[in-house]
Amino acid sequence: MPDLIDPFKQRPLRRCVRAVAMVLGIGLLGMLAGCGEEEQGGLQAASPGPDATVGGEIDQIELLYDDIIASVGGTVTGPSGEALDAEFVVDNQIRALVELVELLSEPGEYTVRSAVVSVVGDEIDESYVFTYEPDAAPPQLVFPPEEDAGSPWLLWTLIIAGVAVIIVLLARLAVSMRRLRESLPS
């Protein structure tokens, strides 16, 4: 029985399959490359926390990070705009303490600016504000709400890969239609 499939006509199909595989491979590499590009670590919690209103006797500020800290520095600025006497110390691998020389006494907004260097060399500069009211509740550890950044790189990679697959399939369809027209008797 003769072979009904002409091996020469299979080459475009193989090329199409290779092209689709290559596009999907490039999409997969893009996704894998994006996995390693996570946002830098940063402040995960603080006491007093961002936007908190606190009271009581406050002689230190606690800062928790999501990366191991090599060094920390920064400033605490009071409502009058003057920097307070404070010492930033790495307390353990992910926690820094800001030891205030004097208790907070002036009501108003305080700004905490921190400059952290992680053990892998990432530098993270952040700041936040809290309000001191002497009669308010004492500070508690506050975890800022997580931003839903999503994964736009994944979405765009999938969209680009999908568009590339559609283009390859449309090109393959056009070649097949042309060949079909050429093979039909005139």
RAURHU-V608165 format. One record per run of one state. SS is the DSSP state (2 for helix, 1 for strand, 0 for the rest). FROM is the first residue (numbers start at 1). TO is the last residue. Records with the same first field share a line. If there is no record, write none. Layout:
BEGIN
SS = FROM-TO + FROM-TO
END
This chain:
BEGIN
0 = 1-6 + 36-42 + 48-52 + 55-59 + 66-68 + 78-82 + 84-85 + 91-94 + 101-107 + 119-122 + 133-141 + 143-151 + 184-186
2 = 7-35 + 152-183
1 = 43-47 + 53-54 + 60-65 + 69-77 + 83-83 + 86-90 + 95-100 + 108-118 + 123-132 + 142-142
END
